[in-house]
């Protein structure tokens, strides 16, 4: 389709849906160059050009736009993070799709230190939020070194794991209350923010929207989380925050074999001693600290194969005393297990790491620094099974002649240690990865058959999961919920099992 034809088609559809009257003419964009930018990302998703980009001027416009568009035949792809994108969930899967770009709604609506909660709009990034929370002596639960354009709302709604697992009680954490607009145009507040009264009236009565439980017997927020924008659009979230530590220390524990770190991983979390806690292989660790391939290779040559990163913190009026007993107990436990807690590794000190990685955002994204592009394979399992899965991935990749030295591994505990997310990051240039889909799918299918749980099934992973016989009941009820909340199938069709 030529540029003139594409713009003519988009204009006709937009006139039909009266979107310019609802959102404002300046907020409905059909420039071909801009549409091309939204048509693809760094994933296996096939490129497809949207008919327009809609930029709401306020959160209230979201409901108006959805009510105007739902009967038009135009589909809506909600996007709140800025580029680059990597997982295919923001690329249209069908024709006649419009991008609803929420990144301009970047207001931190409210911070309440007493109740440790912050309300944020979809365009708020981690860099923006962390700076404001620090002024209040608070911190948010962040993914590991997110890119500077990463939306807090997008990460929370996609259940991106954060690096302090002692605060991970449920896969939906740290979300408390939310406001959701569904595909049918209805808007609903969830959790403590549901009412009674407006948000302003609740705050006047010392409410903080922090409770995740609302007046309904079901929680629509949990249905929406992980749906890749196919159930609802989130216009704000209230997220639980925590105190900044008054005193803090960070340690590294290196090992040549992954299984040598697993017991310490569990014990640290079981005893509630640590804050930051995750395992990285040497490539992933070096990629967090360095920004080009040569420097990454130089650093990883000095590192063990696997590194467990942990931190200990003391809080409040007795921060020093709390830190001292935690630190002493952690060292005793490590000694009992015959492992060492180091304040430096491979020439990297704990202070260096804290400065560059902990509670930071950075570009380029750490997963693309080594080879320029990445395909992530993420799933949940138990930490005890991670060595087995790692051996499987490396063996299959080697047979397919993929460079195993370019596979980063990141293991993040979840739910108080009940499970963990493992991310295998296949790093290469875009040309190499364009022909990698078959190998990727074969590896993913093999892991799935051995118990890997794809709780965030992006792209080809959705076909593996939802075509399996054990998931047919889930598919049936998920589609039933979709018909309730989005009967016209307006929101992000083609994703998951929709």
FIGURO-925483 format. One record per atom (N, C-alpha, C): z, y, x. Coordinates in steps of 0.1 Angstrom, whole numbers, plus 5000, padded with zeros to 4 digits. Atoms other than C-alpha are relative to their C-alpha. Example, Ala and Ser with C-alpha at 12.3 -4.5 7.8 and 13.67 -1.06 7.14 Angstrom:
% FIGURO-925483
500049885009 507849555123 500050125009 500049894991 507149895137 500850114992 
This chain:
% FIGURO-925483
500049885008 500050005000 500050125009 500149884992 499050345014 501250094997 498949905002 501550635017 499950074987 500249935012 499950824989 500349924987 499850095012 499950524965 501549984999 498650035001 503550454974 500850124995 499449895006 504650804967 499750024986 500449995014 502750814935 500849904991 499350105007 504350494924 501550034998 498649965000 507850614933 500250114990 499849885008 507350944915 499949964985 500150055014 506250764883 501349934996 498850075003 509250544884 501250104998 498949915000 511550834891 499950094987 500149935012 510151034862 500549924988 499650095011 510750744839 501549994999 498650015000 514350714849 500850134999 499449875000 515051084849 501050025010 499050004990 516851044881 500250145006 499949874995 516051394893 500950094992 499149935008 517851534863 501449975002 498750054999 520851324869 500650035014 499549994987 521251334907 499650145007 500549884993 519451664915 498749975007 501350024994 515851694927 500149985015 499950014986 516951744963 500749875005 499350124996 518951414962 499249884997 500950115002 515951194952 498950025010 500949984989 513851144983 498949895000 501150105000 510450974984 499150015012 500849984987 509251075019 499749865006 500350134995 507350775033 500649965013 499350034988 508850805067 501449954998 498650045002 512350785054 500149874993 500050125007 511550505030 499749885010 500350104990 510150305060 501349975008 498850034993 513450345078 501049914992 499150085008 515250175049 499449864997 500850125004 512649895046 500349885009 499750114991 513949685075 501350025008 498949984991 516849615098 499949895010 500050104989 517849385127 500649874994 499650125007 518049065106 498749924998 501250085004 515748785093 499450054987 500549955013 515148985061 498650055001 501449954999 511449045054 500050154996 500049865003 510649415054 499450034986 500549965013 510149575020 500350154998 499849865001 509649945014 500650044986 499449965013 511950094986 499150114994 500849905006 510450334961 500750145001 499449874999 513050604967 501449985007 498649994996 516350704983 500750104992 499249925009 518950844960 501350035007 498849964993 521851044975 501050074990 499149935010 524651114949 500850115007 499349884995 526251454953 501549984998 498650025002 529651324941 500249854995 499750145004 531350994932 499749994985 500350005014 530951094895 498549984997 501550025002 527151084899 499649865000 500350144999 527250714906 499849944986 500150055014 527950624870 498850054993 501249935007 525350874857 498749945005 501250054995 522750734880 499849854995 500150135005 523450374870 499649994986 500350005014 523350454833 498550044998 501349955001 520050634838 499049905004 500950084993 518450364859 500049864994 499850145003 519650034843 498949944992 501150055009 516850004817 498650035005 501349954995 514050134839 499249895007 500750104992 513149814858 500150035015 499749974986 514149984891 501349935004 498850064994 516649794912 500750095009 499249914992 519449954932 500649925011 499450064988 520549874967 501050105005 499049904995 523850044976 500249995015 499849994986 524250155012 501050115003 499049904996 527250335027 500150025015 499949984986 527150275064 498650065005 501249954994 524650455086 499349905009 500750094991 522050285108 500749995014 500950125004 521550045125 500749904992 499450115008 522049755101 499549875006 500250124993 522149395111 500049874991 499850125007 522649155082 499149984988 501050025011 519849195057 500450044986 499549975014 522049305028 499650134995 500549875005 520649655027 498550015000 501450005001 517049555028 499649954986 500450055014 515349524993 499449865001 500650145001 514449164984 498950004989 501050005011 512249274954 499350145001 500749885001 509749544947 500750094990 499449905009 510649864927 501550015002 498649994996 513949894945 500350145005 499649874994 515750224952 501349985008 498850004992 518350284979 500950104995 498949905004 521550444967 500850025012 499349974987 522750604999 501350084998 498749945002 526450674997 500650075012 499449964987 526950785033 500450155000 499749865001 527051155023 501450024993 498749985007 530251095002 501149965011 499250034989 532451115033 501350075000 498749945001 535651265020 501249905001 498750085001 539151125028 500850074989 499549935012 540451194994 501650025000 498549995001 544251135001 500649915011 499250084991 546651015028 501450024996 498550005003 550250925019 500749925010 499350064989 552350855049 501249924995 498850075005 555450755029 499749864995 500450135005 553650465012 498949945008 500950054990 551250415041 498749954993 501250035007 548050435020 499050125002 501149904999 544750625023 498949974990 501150015009 542050684997 498850065006 501249964993 538550705011 498849984991 501350015006 535050764998 499149915008 500850104993 532150535008 499450045013 500649964988 530750745035 501050035012 499049984990 534050775055 499849895011 500150094989 533750605089 501349975006 498750034993 536450445110 500450105010 499749904991 536150705136 500650124993 499549895008 536750975110 501449974994 498750035006 539650795093 501149995010 499050024990 541450695124 500550135006 499549874995 541551055137 500950074990 499149945010 543051175104 501349934999 498850075001 545550895102 500950025012 499249984988 546750945137 500850124999 499249885002 547851295128 501249974991 498950045009 550151125102 500949895006 499350114994 551450865126 499649864995 500450125006 549450595109 498749945007 501350064996 546550355117 499549924989 500650095010 544150165096 499749865007 500450134995 543249795100 498550005002 501449984996 539949805119 499449875004 500750104993 537249555128 500050035015 500049984986 536849505165 498950095005 500949904995 535149815180 498850024991 501249985009 532949905150 499250115005 500949894996 529950125155 500450134993 499549875005 530450495148 499650034986 500549975014 528450485116 500549904990 499550105010 530350195100 500950064990 499249955011 531650275066 501349914998 498750075003 535350185059 499849924987 500250075013 534450095023 499149885001 500950114999 531549875033 500749895007 499350104993 533649685058 501049934992 499050065009 536449635033 499449924989 500750075011 534149535005 499349875005 500650124994 532449285028 501049915007 498950084994 535749145040 499949985015 500150004985 535149235076 501449975006 498750024995 538049085095 500550115009 499449904991 540449315113 500849945011 499550064988 542149265146 501549985001 498550025001 545849265135 500349904989 500050115010 546148925117 501449994993 498750015007 549848965109 500150084987 500149935013 548849205081 498949944991 501150075008 546148965068 500749894992 499450105009 547748795038 499049944991 501150045009 544648765017 498750055006 501349964994 540948775025 499650144995 500449875005 540749095004 500750125007 499249904993 543249285026 499050085010 498849925005 543749575033 499850084988 500349935012 542349685000 501149994990 499149995011 544749794973 499350034987 500749975012 543149984945 498650045003 501449964998 539550074939 499450054987 500749965011 537050234916 498649945001 501250074999 533950024908 499150044988 501049985010 530750104889 499149885000 500750125001 529049794876 498550034997 501449995002 525349724871 499750054985 500249965014 525849784833 500350154998 499649865001 526950144841 501450034997 498649985003 530550094832 500850025013 499149984988 533250224857 501449964996 498750055002 536550064861 500950025013 499149994989 539550134883 500949875000 499350124998 541449834897 501350025007 498749994994 544949764910 500950114995 499149895005 547650034908 499350124996 500849885004 544950294904 499550004986 500550015014 544050164870 500750084990 499349925010 546650364853 501449954997 500549905009 548150474831 499850145006 500249874996 546950824835 498950015011 500949984990 544550984859 500649985014 499450014987 544950954897 500950125003 499249894997 546351304898 501449994993 498750035007 548951214871 500849895006 499350104993 549850904889 500750055013 499449944988 550451094921 501250094997 498949915004 552551354903 501249924997 498850085003 554751064892 500449915011 499750074988 554950944928 499349865001 500950124999 552350664923 499250015013 500849994988 550350574954 498849915000 501250095002 547650334941 500049885010 499950094990 548950084966 500049854996 499950145005 549449774944 498649954998 501350065003 546449544943 499949944986 500050065013 547449414909 500050114989 500249915011 546349594878 500349944986 499750055014 546649554840 499249884995 500950115005 543849294837 500549875005 499750144996 544248914839 499149965011 500950034989 541248914863 500050125009 500149894990 540649134894 498650025003 501449984997 537149264894 499750045014 500249974986 537649394929 499749885008 500250124992 537849044942 498749944997 501350055004 534748954923 498950085008 501049924994 532949244939 500049995015 500050014985 534149194975 499249875004 500850104994 531748984995 498749974992 501150025008 529049024969 498750075005 501249934994 526749234991 499450104991 500549895009 526549504965 499349954988 500750055011 525249274938 500749994987 499249995013 528049314913 500450144997 499649865003 529249674916 499850095012 500049904990 529249994936 501450065001 498649954999 532550104950 499950155004 500049854998 533150484947 501250055008 498949984991 536550484964 500949885002 499050114998 539150254979 501350065005 498749974995 542850284984 500349885010 499750104991 543650095016 501450015006 498750004994 546949995031 499950035015 499949974986 547750145064 501349965006 498850044993 550450085090 500450115010 499649904990 552550285114 499449985014 500450014987 551250365148 501249955009 498850044992 553450185174 500550115009 499449904991 555850405193 499949965015 500150064986 555750165223 499149884999 501050105001 552949925230 499649945013 500650064988 551749675256 499049904996 501150095003 548649465258 499949905011 500150114990 548149135276 498749924998 501150094999 545348905286 500449865004 499850144996 545448525288 498749935002 501250064997 542548365305 500049855001 500150155000 541347995303 498649965002 501450054999 538347795313 499649924988 500350075012 538647585282 500650074988 499649945012 538947725247 501349934995 498850075006 541447455236 501350035007 498749964993 543947575262 500650124994 499549885006 544447895242 500549984986 499850015014 544747755207 501449994996 498550015004 548447655207 500750135001 499449874998 549447995221 499650094988 500549925011 547348165194 500849984988 499250035012 549147985166 501550045002 498649984999 552648025181 500350155000 499849855000 552248405187 500050054986 500149955014 551248455151 501149944991 498950065008 553848215136 501350075003 498749934997 556648395154 500050154997 500249865004 555348735142 500350095012 499749934988 555448865177 498950105004 501149924995 551949025182 499450084989 500949925008 549749295167 498649965002 501450044997 546249275181 500049865005 500150144995 545248915186 498649944996 501350075001 541848745191 499549945013 500650074988 539848535215 498550045001 501349964997 536648635232 499549915011 500550064987 534348455256 499650115009 500149904989 533448625288 498950104996 501149915004 530148775274 500550114990 499549915011 531848925243 501050105006 499049914994 534749065264 499450105009 500749904991 532449225290 499250104992 500949915008 530249375263 500950104993 499249905006 533249555248 500350115010 499649914989 533949725282 498850085006 501149944993 530449795296 498850014990 501149965009 527249935280 498649965004 501450044996 524349785300 500149865006 500050144997 523349435309 500549975015 499650034986 523849465347 501550015001 498649994999 527349595344 500849894992 499450115008 528149335317 500049875009 500150124991 526949055341 501050015012 499149984988 528949205370 501549974996 498650025005 532149205349 500349864996 499850145005 531748865333 500149905012 500050094988 531248705368 501550005005 498650004995 534948805375 501049944989 499150045011 536248665342 500149854998 500050145004 537448325330 499049994988 500950025011 535348165303 500550064987 499449965013 537748255275 501250095003 498949904998 540248545271 500750024986 499249975012 543048575245 500650145002 499549865000 543848945238 501150014990 498949985009 547249025224 500750135003 499149884997 549449335220 501349984993 498749995006 553049395212 500450144998 499749865003 554349705195 501450014994 498749975006 557649865185 499850124991 500249895010 557950095155 501350064995 498949945006 560150345139 501150055009 498949944992 563550465150 500649915011 499650094989 564350155170 498849935007 501250054994 560950115185 500249935013 499850054987 562150055220 500749864999 499350125001 564649785210 499149894994 500950105006 562149615188 498949955009 501050044990 559549615215 500649915010 499450084989 561849475241 500349864996 499850145004 562849165221 498849934997 501350075002 559349095210 499349975013 500650024987 558049135245 500649885008 499350114992 560748905260 499749874993 500250125007 560248645233 498649955002 501450044997 556448645238 499849945014 500150064986 556748595275 500749875001 499350135000 559348315270 499149894994 500950105007 556948145246 498849965008 501150034992 554048175269 500449915012 499550084989 556148035298 500249864996 499750135005 557247745277 498749924998 501350075002 553547665270 499249995013 500750014987 552647705307 498850095002 501149904999 550348005303 500550135005 499649874995 550448355318 499550114991 500449875007 550348695301 499750105011 500449914989 548448925324 499850144995 500349865004 548249305323 498750055005 501349974995 544849295339 499249875002 500950114998 541849065342 498750045004 501349964995 538649085361 499850145005 500149864996 539549425374 500250104989 499849925012 540149555338 501550004998 498649995003 543649685332 500250014985 499749985014 545449685299 499750144995 500249865003 545250065299 498550034998 501549985002 541450055304 499649944987 500550065012 541049815275 500550084988 499549925011 543350015252 499250134998 500749885001 541450325260 498649994994 501450025004 537950185254 499849924987 500350095010 538449925227 501050014988 499150015011 541649925206 500050134992 500149895009 541450155176 499050105003 501149914997 538150295187 498749964993 501450035004 534550315175 499150045012 500949974989 531650325199 498549964997 501450035001 527850325202 499549995015 500650105009 525750135211 501149894996 499150115004 527449855191 500149895011 499750094989 529049605215 499249874999 500750125001 527149315201 498550015004 501449984996 523749465211 499850065014 500149934987 524549605245 499449915011 500550094989 523549295265 498549985000 501450035001 520049225252 499250094990 500649915009 519349495227 499949974985 500050045014 519549295195 500949884998 499150115002 521649025179 499849944986 499950075013 521848765151 501349935000 498750065001 525348675140 500049884991 499750125008 526448335128 501550004998 498649995003 529848385111 500449904990 499550095010 531948135093 501549995002 498650034999 535548035086 500349865003 499650144997 537347735099 501550015005 498749994994 540747655115 499850015015 500149984986 541447755151 499949875008 500150124993 541847395161 498649945001 501450065001 538247315152 499050095008 501049914994 536747615171 499449945013 500750064989 536247415204 498949914997 501050105004 534347145186 498750084995 501149925005 532147405168 499250075011 500649934989 531547595200 499149905008 500850104993 530347285218 498749964993 501150035008 528047205189 498950115001 500949895000 526447555189 499350015014 500649994986 525947565227 499049885002 500950114998 524447215227 498750014992 501349985008 521947285199 499250115005 500749884995 521047625213 499249965013 500650044988 520347465247 498849914998 501150095003 518147195232 498850084995 501149925005 516147475215 499650115010 500449914989 515847655249 500450154997 499449865001 517947955238 501050015011 499149984989 519848105267 501550014995 498650005004 523448005261 500950105007 499349904993 524548265286 499950144992 500249885009 523448525259 500649984986 499350025012 525748385232 501450055001 498649955000 528848595226 500849924989 499150075010 531848425208 501250094998 498849925004 534548615189 500849924989 499150085009 537448425172 501150094995 499049915006 539648625148 500849934989 499150075010 542648475130 500150084987 499949945013 543048545093 501249944992 499150055010 545548495065 501349945007 498850044993 548648465088 499749875008 500350124992 546848195108 499549884992 500550115008 545747975079 498649975003 501450024997 542148025089 499650105011 500549904991 540048215114 498550024997 501549985001 536548365114 499549995015 500750024987 534248255143 498750074998 501349934999 531248475152 499349965012 500950034989 528548335174 498950104999 501049895000 526348625184 498949975010 501150044992 522948525196 499250135004 500549874995 521748815218 498749985007 501350004994 518148875228 499350134996 500849895005 515449125224 499449974986 500550025014 513749175190 498949904999 501150105000 510648975199 500549865001 499550134998 512648675210 500749954987 499350035012 514848685179 499149994987 500950015012 511848725155 499649854998 500450145002 510948355162 501249915001 498850084999 514548235162 500649954987 499450035013 515148195125 500149854998 499950155002 514347815124 501149945008 498950054992 516747745152 501350044995 498849955006 519347965137 500449924987 499750075013 519047795103 500449855003 499750144996 519147445119 501549995005 498650004995 522347535137 501050024989 499149975012 523947685106 500149894991 499950115009 523047385085 500849895006 499250114993 524547145111 501550045000 498649965001 527747345112 500649994986 499650015014 527947365074 500349854996 499850145003 527646985072 501249945006 498850044994 530646955095 501250084997 498949935005 532847185076 500150155002 499949854999 532047545085 499850064986 500049945013 532747765055 499450145001 500649874999 530348055051 500550094989 499449915011 532448305032 499250134999 500949885001 529948585040 498649955003 501350064997 526548415036 498950094999 501149914999 524048665047 498749935002 501350044997 520348605047 499849854997 500350145002 519348235052 501249914998 498850085003 522948125050 500249984985 499850015014 522948185013 499249884994 500750115004 520247925008 500749875004 499350124996 522247665028 501249984991 498850025008 525347725008 499749974985 500150005015 524147774972 499049894996 500850115004 521647494973 500749865001 499250124998 524347244981 500649954987 499550055013 525547014953 501450044997 498649965002 529247104958 500250144995 499849865004 528547464950 499350034987 500749975013 526647424917 500950064989 499049945010 529747494896 500250155003 499849864996 530347814916 498850084996 501249935003 526747914912 499950034985 500049985015 526947864874 500950114996 499149905004 530048074870 499750145006 500349874994 528948344895 498950064992 501149945008 525748394875 500550044987 499449955012 527748414844 500750135001 499349874997 529848694859 498950115002 501149904998 526648864870 499450054987 500549975013 525348854834 500950094993 499049915007 528549024822 500050145006 499949874993 528749294848 498750075003 501349954997 525049344855 499049934993 500950085009 523049204826 498650025003 501449974997 519749364837 499749965014 500350034986 520149244873 499650115008 500449884993 519949594886 500450005015 499449984987 522149564917 499649895010 500350084988 520749414949 499649864996 500450145003 518849114934 499449935012 500550084989 517848834957 501049975011 498950034990 521148824976 500949894993 499050115004 523648534974 499249904991 500750095009 522648314944 499450074988 500549925011 521348594922 498550035002 
